[in-house]
């Protein structure tokens, strides 16, 4: 008899626990995509979770192409892209919202004496027409071209603006902004490109047409190598309540000071 009572009590406790667990809603916001957006999304995610402690925020730095695909395949709530959506992606129901504008900085090793290039010269460097630094006022050394992998938003932005798509003769194609910066900082003959928001003092910025990338020159349009940072959503699938909360915060005036802090220019 005592054994029967104990079994019944255990079952009832288990059902009660199950009922509580079933009613407990886990709130999450998952983002996936551009590695160039790591800093701005990191700051926005941190501020958002500080004010919404019941929501877990995640960011997966996989690259723009993967982030866009992740939204379409319902593997994340919001995709992150540092390139415009293609017409084929728009036709699938994907929607872009510009969060900010970012300058694509041209970077070289800190020991490189070259400090300014015009757009035509930059194009000739990346397509191999100019292959030695002494042709542009530098030392006698073969130019080593460092770029991003195919599908990268940064690569797409750089190549479309400089009109070098499928013409760049990269020595290395790397999978993240951080890898590009680290590689250029360790090679005196290297040149590459990276989000201005991610550039560190370990490399040197090159002016384009005598203009360096900055908040002021990006906002005014005088620095020509720039691209949008985009939030990607799916019109066929509404955002969850928590994802909508983050989206509303990120696109509101309240986010602007944090976007500026990340080193990019708010779209508003």
Secondary structure as GFF3:
##gff-version 3
##sequence-region A 1 268
A	DSSP	alpha_helix	2	23	.	.	.	ID=ss1
A	DSSP	beta_strand	27	33	.	.	.	ID=ss2
A	DSSP	alpha_helix	38	51	.	.	.	ID=ss3
A	DSSP	beta_strand	55	61	.	.	.	ID=ss4
A	DSSP	alpha_helix	64	72	.	.	.	ID=ss5
A	DSSP	beta_strand	78	81	.	.	.	ID=ss6
A	DSSP	alpha_helix	87	91	.	.	.	ID=ss7
A	DSSP	beta_strand	94	109	.	.	.	ID=ss8
A	DSSP	beta_strand	116	117	.	.	.	ID=ss9
A	DSSP	alpha_helix	119	126	.	.	.	ID=ss10
A	DSSP	three_ten_helix	133	136	.	.	.	ID=ss11
A	DSSP	beta_strand	144	148	.	.	.	ID=ss12
A	DSSP	alpha_helix	153	162	.	.	.	ID=ss13
A	DSSP	beta_strand	172	174	.	.	.	ID=ss14
A	DSSP	alpha_helix	177	185	.	.	.	ID=ss15
A	DSSP	beta_strand	190	195	.	.	.	ID=ss16
A	DSSP	beta_strand	203	208	.	.	.	ID=ss17
A	DSSP	alpha_helix	215	220	.	.	.	ID=ss18
A	DSSP	beta_strand	226	234	.	.	.	ID=ss19
A	DSSP	alpha_helix	241	250	.	.	.	ID=ss20
A	DSSP	three_ten_helix	253	255	.	.	.	ID=ss21
A	DSSP	alpha_helix	256	261	.	.	.	ID=ss22
A	DSSP	beta_strand	265	266	.	.	.	ID=ss23
###
